Structures are given as structure tokens and as C-alpha cells.
Amino acid sequence: MVLEQEICMAHPTQQIDWRAMVHAAGPYPLPAFNFVQEGLTFTSKQVFDVADPTSMQEMDRHVSGQELCMGLKNFALDQYGMMAPVVLERWNIKRTDDFGRIVFAMIDAELMSSSNDDTLDDFHAVFDFHDVFSHNELLGCIGGGSNN
């Protein structure tokens, strides 16, 4: 997936039907879409180790669905810490497939682009939310936890 420069700058003359995009994706509120947009930039910076991934050629800054899922997990932890699973669940994001539904709704709205090889299946069961957001995993991410 590749983020078009910025949501507001992607197509300055194009009107985005936010309501239709949100409705098409499912039960996700608009903040979930903003999170995925910002998370894609975060992921691109991690994957390509550059400060501004939008300065790269479009296909040179492509991330896979699996990379994006892992990046969104890291972004959630970075932004919300131990509250990450609570925030995601509040937005009805309970599995990696939910990330895919949001991404493909944004692709349909031309806010992101994809390669011909990208599919919704790329987001299927990349990780289990209960595992990656378990109490012990969360403590490990913030440097706490026991050494048992």
C-alpha cells in the first residue's frame, strides 16, 4: 500500500465522500481511518529508514499488507502504550483483517494506492490481537515486566 501524499493534498480538486468510504469499510469510525493513514507513514519510515517516505518514487515506497499490519501494531503501541488494545477495540478493530478493510476502502477512495498483487487476504490473520496485546507483551514493549 502506498499513501497518497496527504489526505487533503492527494487530489485537491477531488471531493472525498467520507461517509460513503466509512460505510463501505464497515463499522469503523473516521479516527480509525486517520490512524491507518498516519500508521502507513510511520510504517514506511520504519521499513525504508527514511525521514520522508513520500520523497521516494511511489512503487519504491510500497509496503505489503503484512508489513503494514506489523507497523500499525507498533504505531498503536507508540501512540497509546498499554491503552492500544482498548483504543483499537473502541474503533471496532479486533483483528488484522479490520486493517485490511480500512485500507481497501481508502484505496477505493483513492487516498492510498496498491500494486496489482495487493489483496485483502494479505491482511488475514497476520497476528492475533490477544497475543500481541497481552499484558506481558505490553509490559515488554514499555520496558517493564518481570524477568521470570
N, C-alpha and C positions, 0 to 999 in steps of 0.2 A: 504494500500500500504506500502511496505517496501522497503527502498532504499538499494540496494546492496552497501556494504561498501563505495566505492568511484567509480565514473565512470571509472577511469583509473585502479583501483585495482579490479573491480568486477570480471573480467575474464582476467587475464594478458595475456593469450595466444589467447584469442578470439579477432578477428578483428571486430570492430563495423562499420557497413555500415551507417555512419551518414546521407548520402544523402538519402538512402532508408528510414531510420527512419523518417527523416523530411518530406519526400514526403508522407509517409504513414499516417502521422498525419494530414496533411492539410497545410494551409497557414501560418505556424508558423516558424519564423527564429530560428536558433540554440540558440541564447541568451534566448529565451523563455524556451527551454529545460533546460538550465543551471539554470534559475530562479526556475523552478519547482523542480529540483534536490536539490538546496540549500534550497528552501522553505519546502521541506519534512523534511530535517534535523531540520530546525527552528521549524516546527510544532511538530515534535517528542519531541524536548526539552521542548516545552510548554506543550504538552499533558502528558508526563511522568515525567516532572520535574526532568530531569537528564541532566548532562552536556554532556554526550556522549551516545546517544541512541544506537549507534552501538555496545556498550558493552553488551546490553541486548540480550536475545535469540530472534531470528527472529520474531516468532509469538507473542512474548511478546511486541514487539515494533510496532505492526500493528496499523495504523490509518485508519479510514474509509474515504470514499470519501468526506463526508460532513465535517469531521474534517480537512481534507487536504484543502478543499476549504476555510474554515474559516482561517486556518493557512496561506494559500497563500495570502489572503487579508491582514492579519496582517503583513506578511513578506513584501508585496509590500509597505505598509504604512511605515514600519520600514526602508526600503531601499530607498524609493523615496519620502516619505512625500506626499505633495499635488500634486506632479507630477505623483503619482502612476497610476491614470487612463489614463494619457497620454502615459506613458511607455507601459502599458498593451495593449492599443489600437494600438500603433505602432507595437506591436508584433502580432496583429490580435486576441488578447484575449479580447473578448467583453462580455462573459458570462461564467458561471461556467462549462458549457458543454465543453468549449475550454480547460479548465484544464484537464478534463477527457480524451479528445482526445490525449493530450500530454502524460498524464500518461500511457494510454494503449499502445501508440506507444513505450514508454520506457519499459513497461512490455514485449511487443513483442520482443524488442531488448535485453531483459534480463538484463536491467540496474536497474529495480525495480522488485519486486515480489508482488504477490497478493494472497489473500486467494480465495478459491473456491466460496465464497459468494460475492466477489467484482464484480461489473458490471459498465458499462458506465453510467447506469441510476443513480448510486449513486451520480453522479456529475450534474444531471439535475436540473436546477433552484434552486440551494441551496440558492442563494441570487440574487438580482437584482443589477447589477453594478451601475445603475443610482442612486439607493437608498444608497448603502454603500459608494459610492464615490461622494455623493452630496457635495456641498460647505459646508453646515452646518455640515455634518458628518466629513468631512476632518478637518474643524476648531476644532471640538470637540476632534478629535484624537491628534491634536498637542497642545491642551490646550488653544486654542483661542476661539473665538466665543462670541456671546452676551448672556446675561442672560435673554432674553425676554421670 
